[in-house]
């Protein structure tokens, strides 16, 4: 629903949920499952999320770049450095258009 309302759905062939994977974030197995389902490598993949612990730290531990969607423009806790920080999902499009993750 979020991907469609932001216009980002066209960039994704697979959208992995914890229900499909049988594991919940930040368990690294859900990230490994997502890579397997997409026939992708860490270097060509990106995790987009709005939860620093389960989305961002989980993906970082699995070796995947991350986009933290910081809707409320909150300061980041010390030691957490997402690959990218954006204010909303629409801003993710610019990151995807650079070609690294397509």
C-alpha positions in Angstrom: 0.0 0.0 0.0 2.8 2.4 0.9 4.7 1.6 -2.2 1.7 2.3 -4.4 0.8 5.6 -2.7 4.4 6.8 -3.1 4.7 5.7 -6.7 7.7 3.5 -5.8 6.0 0.1 -6.6 7.4 0.1 -10.2 11.0 -0.3 -8.8 10.3 -3.6 -7.0 10.0 -7.1 -8.4 9.8 -8.7 -4.9 8.4 -7.3 -1.6 9.3 -9.6 1.3 7.2 -9.7 4.4 8.0 -11.5 7.7 4.9 -13.7 7.0 6.5 -14.9 3.7 9.9 -15.3 5.2 8.8 -17.1 8.4 11.2 -14.8 10.4 10.9 -11.3 11.7 13.4 -8.4 11.4 16.0 -7.9 12.6 16.8 -11.6 12.3 19.3 -11.9 9.5 17.5 -14.8 8.0 14.7 -12.6 6.7 17.3 -10.5 4.8 19.0 -13.7 3.4 15.5 -14.9 2.4 14.8 -11.6 0.6 18.1 -11.8 -1.3 17.4 -15.4 -2.3 13.9 -14.6 -3.5 15.1 -11.7 -5.5 18.2 -13.6 -6.9 20.1 -10.6 -5.6 23.4 -9.8 -3.9 23.9 -7.5 -0.9 25.9 -5.0 -3.0 22.9 -4.5 -5.4 20.2 -4.4 -2.7 18.8 -1.9 -0.4 16.5 -2.0 2.7 14.0 0.8 3.0 12.5 1.2 6.5 11.4 3.5 9.2 12.5 1.6 12.2 16.1 2.0 13.2 16.5 -1.2 15.1 14.6 -3.8 13.0 15.0 -2.3 9.5 18.2 -0.3 9.6 20.4 -2.2 12.0 19.1 -5.6 10.8 20.0 -4.8 7.2 23.4 -3.4 8.2 24.2 -6.6 10.1 23.3 -8.6 7.0 25.6 -6.4 4.8 22.8 -4.6 3.0 22.7 -0.8 2.4 19.8 1.0 4.1 17.5 3.9 3.6 16.1 5.2 6.9 12.8 7.0 6.3 12.9 9.6 9.1 9.3 10.9 8.9 9.6 13.0 12.1 13.2 14.3 11.4 14.4 12.8 14.7 18.1 12.9 15.6 19.9 9.6 15.1 21.2 7.9 18.1 25.0 7.8 18.5 26.5 4.9 16.6 23.7 4.4 14.1 24.7 5.6 10.6 22.3 4.5 7.8 23.6 4.5 4.3 20.9 7.1 3.5 18.4 9.2 5.5 15.3 10.6 3.8 12.3 12.5 5.0 9.7 10.5 3.2 9.2 7.6 0.7 9.1 9.9 -2.3 12.7 10.9 -1.6 13.7 7.2 -2.0 13.1 7.5 -5.8 16.2 9.7 -6.2 18.3 7.1 -4.5 16.9 4.4 -6.7 17.3 6.4 -9.9 21.1 6.7 -9.4 21.2 3.2 -10.9 23.2 1.3 -8.2 20.1 -0.7 -7.0 18.3 -1.2 -10.3 
